[in-house]
Amino acid sequence: MLLRFGHTRLIASHRATKAQNRCVAAVEVVRCQRRPCALRAVDAASRLCHGAAIMDVTTPAAQKRLAAAAGTAWLHARLAQLRRRWWLLAAGMVSGLLIAIAYLSLATYFYTGEIRVYAAPSATGVRPSSGLGGLAALAGIGGGGGNDAVPPFRYFLEAIYAPEVAAALARDETLLQRIFGNQWDAQSQSWHEPHSLLRSLSQGLNGALGRPAKPWHKPGAVELQAYIADKVTVIQNVRSPLAVIRFDFPDPAFAGEFVTRLAIETDGWMRGQQAIRSSANIDYLDAALLTAGPIDQREALIRALAEQEQRAMFTAGTSPFAAERFGRANVGTEPSRPKPVTLLIAATVAGLVLGMALALLSLPKWRRDGGLVD
């Protein structure tokens, strides 16, 4: 191993014995500035190497050997340190495992409820017809744009997070009590402000930063909309006509029930919006027919009126308007999170890494004469 003192560079030639790591590491860390110190270092290295020769190195070939020996010696020194402090590695693994077990015993397990939906036939079968195109042509507007209208199913996937849908669901007091159970006291049948360490820390931090405190109030449509935006996930594959709506909740039965209710309320809200729009269009077209002049204009109005009445017919029915449910909601029999096996393995590995870091933080000390101080 390379040994520097003044302008002299030394390498310890050693045999592959049990003391090899100790010898190389000892010569590596010695730093001498004066010749007496160098002589003591050479003598110490010779003793540690069982009397092996200490030779001067000045050639390029020897320099390459020095570089290779330096890397190997560094690795051997660290491995030796880990072997001497193996108990830190074991303690880290056991600690990580115990922490993971304690967390799993206190954690809340969530189940995933999901429902598959696809575009309802009524939503894809009614397209803007040539009636509106004829009206656009009579008005001097370029036609053809109506035929490229976005199908209601695509709006349905976005309408899941609409405030109106949350407001419709919030009218069910029982549903709010289930979702915001930490703010509902079943014994006194009353709402209360939630108390938790995280909430207290958040309020304290906001006060320190000068942010206005947000007063607590009973959960309603606004809180439910934020909850849906945070907890409900919509997954759509471009290669599949189906979209998946997912929701996680500790109660598996409620997870399936809520995701079904959400799909029904969203479809119902879109149906109501279309009914209002169709009714307004029909009233306008009826009034326009009374004052229509040319035959072409009357024919265009009649075709447009027939289309709007067809749309109104679909909205008046009981079948799904924008999205059809592909079977019932599916809820897994096993919790989706946390994953016990994955968490236990990750915690054990993390504990092992922490133990290695602690073992390498305190490297062995070396005396100036090359001796090891453990």
MOQUIFEN-V411439 format. One record per backbone hydrogen bond with DSSP energy under -0.5 kcal/mol. NH is the residue of the N-H (numbers start at 0). CO is the residue of the C=O. If there is no record, write none. Layout:
NH|CO  NH|CO
//
This chain:
2|9  3|29  4|7  5|31  7|4  9|2  10|54  12|10  12|52  13|11  16|14  19|16  22|18  23|19  24|20  25|21  26|22  27|23  28|24  29|25  31|3  37|33  38|34  39|35  40|36  41|37  42|38  43|39  44|40  45|41  46|42  47|43  48|44  49|46  50|45  51|45  51|48  54|10  54|52  56|8  57|55  62|58  63|59  64|60  65|61  66|62  67|63  68|64  69|65  70|66  71|67  72|68  73|69  74|70  75|71  76|72  77|73  78|74  79|75  80|76  81|77  82|78  83|79  84|80  85|82  87|84  88|84  89|85  90|86  91|87  92|88  93|89  94|90  95|91  96|92  97|93  98|94  99|95  100|96  101|97  102|98  103|99  104|100  105|101  105|102  106|102  108|106  109|336  110|248  112|110  112|246  113|329  114|244  116|242  117|323  119|321  122|119  123|119  124|120  125|121  126|124  131|128  132|128  133|129  134|130  135|131  136|132  137|133  138|134  139|136  140|135  146|143  147|144  148|145  153|150  154|150  155|151  156|152  157|153  158|154  159|155  160|157  161|158  165|161  166|162  167|163  168|164  169|165  170|166  170|167  171|168  172|170  175|171  176|172  177|173  178|174  179|175  180|177  180|178  182|179  183|180  184|189  185|183  188|184  189|184  191|182  199|195  200|196  201|197  202|198  203|199  204|200  205|201  206|202  207|203  208|204  209|205  209|206  210|205  214|212  223|219  224|220  225|221  226|222  227|223  228|224  229|225  230|226  231|227  232|245  234|232  234|243  236|241  239|236  242|116  243|234  244|114  245|232  245|243  246|112  247|230  248|110  251|249  254|250  255|251  256|252  257|253  258|254  259|255  260|256  261|257  262|258  263|259  264|260  265|261  266|262  267|263  268|264  269|265  270|266  271|267  272|268  273|269  274|270  275|271  276|272  277|273  278|274  279|275  280|276  281|277  282|278  283|279  284|280  285|281  286|282  287|283  288|284  289|285  290|286  290|287  291|288  297|293  298|294  299|295  300|296  301|297  302|298  303|299  304|300  305|301  306|302  307|303  308|304  309|305  310|306  311|307  312|308  313|309  314|310  315|311  316|312  316|313  323|117  325|115  326|324  329|113  331|111  335|109  336|109  339|337  342|338  343|339  344|340  345|341  346|342  347|343  348|344  349|345  350|346  351|347  352|348  353|349  354|350  355|351  356|352  357|353  358|354  359|355  360|356  361|357  362|360  364|372  366|370  369|366  372|364  373|371
//
